[in-house]
Amino acid sequence: MTGEAVVLELPIAQVASRAAAFAIDVAVQAGALLLFMLALTVSGVTDEALLAALALSFFVLVRVGYSVLFETLGRGITLGKMAMGLRVVRDDGGPVRFRQALTRALAGAIVDFGPVLAWSAVALFVSLFSPRSKRVGDYLAGTVVIRERAPRTVAPHITMPPALAGWAAQLDLTGLSDELALMARQYLARYAELSDRARDPLGHQLVQDVAARIGAPPPWGVPPWAYLQAVLAERRRRAGGYVGTPVGAQQMGAQQAGASPVVPPSPPVVAPAREVGAQQVVAPPVVAPPPEVGAPQAPARQVGAPQVGAPGAPVAAAPVAPPPTAEPGEPTPPRGFAPPS
């Protein structure tokens, strides 16, 4: 865990790769011991006690000092680990120091592998049953072996969430640094690989950092990854003309620049016909009966006056209630987000 209590997901080295690296280191140590014994033979030393003392001292130096020297100066790398693409780091991801390297070497020579690799099964069984492939020396030193040659992650294609296009076009991105934008891009690239306990805290932390730089917190109901996608997509669009920007974002950008936005033409308004079920009702013509003899005549209708009840008179359409709108300041939950794959 880091100082902000964020769990780090390190690429843990498996037992097979660690065993191969250990075999290479043992071969190097055996070669050094063989060369030293040949040098003692050529030197002509005849005192057996001196020969035994020199051989034992050089054996301890090679058996313990080899790992301590390389892991301290190489920041967790020996020749075998370098060949297999491995590195020893602390549990928090930091580089190992002399204390951690010495603890691992002594535990390896005494507990894990023995002086002459007599009980290497201890390290094997402990690593197999450890969730992070640790041996006894790793537990005592607080270290873990990771893979440096992890598979290369393809850069994600940052797209603008359609629901946030208009909101992102109004942002002031001058305070967003390249380092913070790179961190957000790497988070989106590894979104599917991170576990839930690492993904959520890291996403919220990045959202807080970005919001503090640009002065715009995420809208209500927007997940952290969608907020970061919108910010990065808008930043890329302004930098080099982002391909595939929605029309809404282009209109908002045109309004900010002072240009007239593109307004789509309005469709023609057609009066709805009166229908009963699926058939249109047509009123039959009304024929007035002939007037009776001596009956008073109705007054003549004035020209231009509407005739009440005439079959051709226009019928007023019933008023249509406007769709309900949200109160000012009431947030509307966005819809249609899909997490990055």
Secondary structure by P-SEA (a helix, b strand, c coil): cccccbbbbcccccaaaaaaaaaaaaaaaaaaaaaaaaaaaaaccccaaaaaaaaaaaaaaaacaaaaaaaaaaccccaaaaaabbbbbccccccccaaaaaaaaaaaaccccccccccaaaaaaaaaaccccccaaaaaacbbbbbccccccccccccccccaaaaaaacccccccaaaaaaaaaaaaacccccaaaaaaaaaaaaaaaaaaacccccccccaaaaaaaaaaaaaaaacccccccaaaaaaaaaaaccccccccccbbbbbccccccbbbbbcbbbbcccccccccccccccccccccccccccccccccccccccccbbbbbccccccc
